[in-house]
Amino acid sequence: MLVSNLGEIRAVAFDIDGTLYKEAHLYRKMIPHFFANIFFFMEYGLARKDLRRDNPDTAQKGFAQVQAEYMAKRLHCTPEKAMQRLDKIVYSGLVKYFPDIQLYSGVSHALHSFKQAGLKMALLSDFPPEQKGDLWGLKELFDVSLGTEQAGALKPDSKGFLTLAESLGIPANQILYVGNSYNYDVIGAKNAGMKTAWFASEKKIKSRKDCCADFVFSNYEDLEKFILGDSVQVVS
């Protein structure tokens, strides 16, 4: 456990897309795939927006089925066909683009340092973490890897964050969640009772006047110093 000016921290959890790697790198690699399926991706983005707005009950059918039903309405097809296309284009369809993606500078060093300090490590993403394979050689560092779809609701709904805390066996207020989306990651984790660290460009940070994140940073060296700096005490 670490004790800092934020209080007790027993775990650090991370978003993946846009937080561990630069999404622009992925977008460049998948340009042909995107334009070959541009209508589908547009409808998919709108369906996910609707899912966040409506927050439907997924307890009985499961998130995958409910999402397929939302997509079926937009694509004018059956939910079964929509689910097949979701897998082909989004889930299985994007797997091949991730292995060569470059992590942000300092990510690997920071994650290894947190692990060596005795912190629990976790992932919470709106997309299945297993889609990223071995997570660029970092998979073994994480005690828990969870997709919000498994919890039944996309960020910023609290379900995923609370399920993550339960899976770690650690109270939410002793977890620091790190993400690049203010509206999804910071707000969602904060509403679940977690401490939050917002990863964003200096321009974005300066433009947000009402920031509620406990820490904001633009490079992983700063995050590492914040968590493991001289002012932090390690408690067994």
C-alpha positions in Angstrom: 0.0 0.0 0.0 1.1 3.5 -0.7 0.2 6.5 1.4 0.4 9.9 -0.3 -1.4 13.2 -0.2 -4.3 11.4 -1.9 -4.6 8.9 1.0 -4.2 5.2 0.7 -3.5 3.8 -2.8 -3.5 0.0 -3.1 -4.1 -0.3 -6.8 -3.6 1.7 -10.1 -6.1 0.9 -12.9 -5.8 2.1 -16.5 -8.0 2.7 -19.5 -6.3 1.3 -22.7 -7.2 3.1 -25.9 -5.7 6.6 -25.9 -4.2 6.1 -22.5 -1.5 3.5 -23.0 -1.0 4.2 -26.7 -1.7 7.1 -29.1 -5.0 6.4 -30.9 -3.8 8.3 -34.0 -1.3 5.4 -34.6 -4.1 2.9 -34.7 -6.3 5.1 -36.9 -3.5 5.4 -39.5 -3.0 1.7 -39.6 -6.7 0.9 -40.1 -7.5 3.6 -42.7 -8.3 1.0 -45.5 -10.4 -1.0 -43.1 -12.3 2.1 -41.9 -13.1 3.4 -45.3 -14.2 -0.1 -46.5 -16.7 -0.1 -43.6 -17.3 3.6 -43.1 -21.1 3.4 -42.9 -20.9 0.6 -40.3 -18.4 2.5 -38.1 -20.6 5.6 -38.2 -23.7 3.6 -37.1 -21.6 1.8 -34.5 -20.5 5.1 -33.0 -24.1 6.3 -32.8 -25.3 3.1 -31.3 -22.7 3.3 -28.6 -23.8 6.8 -27.9 -27.4 5.7 -27.6 -26.4 2.9 -25.3 -24.7 5.4 -23.0 -27.7 7.7 -23.1 -30.4 5.0 -22.5 -28.4 2.8 -20.1 -30.6 -0.2 -20.9 -30.9 -3.2 -18.5 -28.4 -5.8 -19.8 -28.8 -8.2 -16.9 -31.0 -10.7 -18.7 -29.8 -10.6 -22.3 -26.2 -9.5 -21.8 -24.5 -6.4 -23.2 -23.5 -8.1 -26.5 -27.1 -9.0 -27.3 -28.5 -5.6 -26.4 -25.8 -3.8 -28.4 -26.6 -6.1 -31.4 -30.3 -5.1 -31.1 -29.3 -1.4 -31.2 -27.2 -2.0 -34.2 -29.8 -4.1 -35.9 -32.2 -1.2 -35.8 -29.7 1.1 -37.4 -28.6 -1.4 -40.0 -32.1 -2.7 -40.8 -31.1 -6.3 -40.2 -31.5 -9.1 -37.6 -29.7 -8.9 -34.3 -27.9 -12.1 -35.3 -26.6 -10.5 -38.5 -25.6 -7.4 -36.6 -23.6 -9.4 -34.0 -21.8 -11.2 -36.8 -20.8 -8.0 -38.4 -19.8 -6.5 -35.1 -17.4 -9.3 -34.6 -16.1 -9.3 -38.2 -15.5 -5.5 -38.4 -14.9 -4.3 -34.8 -13.9 -7.1 -32.5 -12.0 -9.8 -34.5 -11.6 -7.3 -37.3 -9.3 -4.9 -35.4 -7.1 -7.5 -33.7 -4.5 -7.5 -36.4 -3.8 -3.8 -36.1 -2.7 -3.7 -32.4 0.6 -5.7 -32.2 2.7 -3.1 -33.8 1.2 -0.1 -32.1 3.7 2.0 -30.1 3.0 2.7 -26.4 3.3 6.2 -25.1 6.8 7.0 -23.9 7.3 6.0 -20.3 4.3 3.6 -20.1 6.3 0.4 -19.7 8.7 1.8 -17.2 6.0 3.3 -15.1 3.9 0.1 -15.0 6.8 -2.0 -14.1 7.7 0.5 -11.3 4.2 0.4 -9.9 4.2 -3.4 -9.9 7.6 -3.5 -8.2 6.3 -1.1 -5.5 3.7 -3.7 -4.6 0.6 -2.0 -6.1 -2.1 -4.1 -7.6 -2.6 -3.3 -11.3 -5.7 -3.4 -13.4 -7.3 -2.5 -16.8 -10.8 -1.3 -17.5 -11.7 -0.6 -21.1 -14.8 -0.1 -23.1 -13.4 -2.6 -25.5 -12.3 -6.2 -24.5 -8.7 -6.1 -23.3 -8.0 -9.5 -24.9 -8.5 -7.8 -28.3 -5.0 -6.4 -27.7 -3.3 -9.8 -27.3 -0.5 -9.8 -24.8 -0.9 -6.0 -24.3 2.5 -5.3 -25.8 4.2 -7.6 -23.4 2.6 -6.0 -20.4 -0.2 -8.5 -19.8 1.5 -10.3 -16.9 1.7 -7.1 -14.9 -2.1 -6.8 -14.5 -4.0 -8.6 -11.7 -7.3 -7.9 -13.4 -8.3 -7.1 -17.0 -11.9 -6.1 -17.5 -14.0 -4.9 -20.3 -17.0 -2.7 -19.3 -19.1 -4.8 -21.6 -18.6 -7.7 -19.2 -20.0 -5.5 -16.4 -23.0 -4.6 -18.6 -22.6 -0.9 -19.2 -20.1 1.4 -21.0 -18.3 4.3 -19.2 -19.0 6.6 -17.6 -21.6 4.2 -15.9 -20.3 3.2 -12.5 -20.9 -0.5 -13.0 -17.6 -1.2 -14.7 -15.6 0.7 -12.1 -17.4 -1.0 -9.2 -17.0 -4.4 -10.8 -13.3 -3.7 -11.2 -12.9 -2.8 -7.5 -14.8 -6.0 -6.5 -12.5 -8.1 -8.8 -9.5 -6.5 -7.2 -10.9 -7.0 -3.7 -10.0 -3.4 -2.9 -12.3 -0.5 -1.9 -12.9 1.9 -4.7 -11.4 4.8 -2.7 -8.1 3.0 -2.6 -7.8 2.7 -6.3 -6.3 5.4 -8.6 -7.9 5.2 -12.1 -5.9 6.6 -15.0 -7.6 7.6 -18.3 -7.5 10.0 -21.2 -11.2 10.7 -21.5 -12.4 13.3 -19.0 -16.1 12.6 -19.5 -15.8 8.8 -19.5 -12.8 7.9 -17.4 -12.4 10.7 -14.9 -16.1 11.3 -14.3 -17.0 7.6 -14.3 -14.2 6.7 -11.9 -14.9 9.7 -9.7 -18.6 8.8 -9.4 -17.6 5.3 -8.4 -15.6 6.7 -5.6 -12.1 6.2 -7.1 -9.2 8.6 -7.1 -8.5 9.8 -10.7 -5.6 10.8 -12.9 -6.4 12.5 -16.2 -3.9 12.0 -19.0 -4.3 14.8 -21.6 -2.3 17.3 -23.6 -1.4 20.5 -21.9 -3.8 22.3 -24.2 -6.7 20.2 -23.1 -5.8 20.5 -19.5 -5.6 24.3 -19.7 -8.9 24.6 -21.5 -10.8 22.7 -18.8 -11.6 25.1 -15.9 -13.7 22.7 -13.9 -11.4 19.7 -13.7 -12.3 17.4 -10.8 -9.4 14.9 -11.4 -7.1 14.4 -8.4 -4.0 14.6 -10.7 -3.5 15.7 -14.3 -0.5 14.8 -16.4 0.9 14.9 -19.9 3.7 12.4 -19.7 4.2 9.2 -17.7 7.3 10.3 -15.9 5.1 12.8 -14.1 2.6 10.1 -13.2 5.4 7.9 -11.9 6.8 10.7 -9.8 3.4 11.6 -8.4 2.7 8.0 -7.3 6.2 6.9 -6.2 7.9 10.2 -5.4 9.8 11.1 -2.3 6.6 12.2 -0.6 5.0 8.8 -0.9 5.4 6.3 1.9 5.3 2.5 1.3 3.3 0.7 3.9 3.4 -3.1 4.1 
